[in-house]
Amino acid sequence: MFDKSVFDGVVVCEAADAMANHIITEFEIPRLDRLATKLKVNSCFNDHQALRLWADRLCENYPITNDFTVYDLEDLIQTARILFLKIFS
């Protein structure tokens, strides 16, 4: 559905990159190797890459239409934030 490109060494959509960047910034996540297992991503990826891949999976399950807007992106970011907090709480 979303066009994919390479962001931080992984192929994900631009929305997933934006979602991951928001979480990385908000929670000050360093580029370590601790999150992949919890996010159910291959452990060969660092935390920033794992977040992008996890967010990309969320995007693949997001019901989109041809008129995808900034509001949809904000909704995706908030959904990712809530799910991320649930995983690590």
C-alpha positions in Angstrom: 0.0 0.0 0.0 2.7 2.5 1.0 5.7 3.0 -1.2 8.8 1.7 0.4 12.4 3.0 0.5 15.5 2.4 2.5 15.6 4.2 5.9 18.4 3.5 8.3 19.4 0.4 6.4 16.0 -1.2 6.3 13.2 -1.1 3.7 10.1 0.4 5.1 7.5 3.0 4.1 7.9 6.6 4.9 5.1 6.5 7.5 6.9 3.8 9.4 10.1 5.8 9.4 8.1 8.8 10.8 6.5 6.7 13.4 9.9 5.2 14.5 11.5 8.6 14.6 8.8 9.9 16.8 9.2 7.0 19.3 13.0 7.2 19.1 12.9 10.9 19.9 10.2 10.8 22.6 11.7 7.9 24.5 15.4 8.7 23.8 16.1 5.2 22.4 19.8 4.6 21.7 21.0 2.5 18.8 21.5 -0.7 20.9 20.4 -4.3 20.3 17.7 -4.8 23.0 14.3 -4.2 21.4 14.1 -6.6 18.4 13.0 -9.6 20.4 10.2 -7.8 22.2 9.0 -6.2 19.0 9.1 -9.7 17.3 11.7 -8.6 14.7 14.8 -10.5 13.7 17.5 -9.9 16.4 20.1 -9.0 13.8 18.7 -5.4 13.7 19.6 -2.6 16.1 16.8 -0.8 18.1 16.3 1.9 15.5 16.0 -0.6 12.6 13.8 -2.9 14.7 11.4 0.0 15.5 11.2 0.9 11.8 10.4 -2.7 10.8 7.8 -3.0 13.6 6.2 0.3 12.6 6.1 -0.9 9.0 4.1 -4.0 10.1 1.6 -1.6 11.7 1.3 0.3 8.5 0.6 -2.8 6.5 -2.4 -3.5 8.8 -3.7 0.1 8.7 -6.8 0.6 6.6 -5.9 3.3 4.1 -7.6 4.9 1.3 -6.4 6.9 -1.7 -6.8 10.1 0.3 -4.2 9.2 3.1 -3.6 12.5 5.0 -1.5 14.0 7.8 -4.3 13.1 10.2 -3.9 9.5 9.3 -0.2 9.7 9.9 -0.8 11.3 13.3 -3.3 8.5 14.1 -0.6 5.9 13.1 2.0 7.6 15.3 -0.3 7.7 18.3 -1.3 4.1 17.7 2.4 3.0 17.5 3.1 5.0 20.7 0.3 3.3 22.7 1.3 -0.2 21.4 4.9 0.5 22.2 4.1 1.5 25.7 1.9 -1.6 26.2 4.8 -3.9 25.0 7.2 -2.3 27.5 5.0 -1.7 30.5 
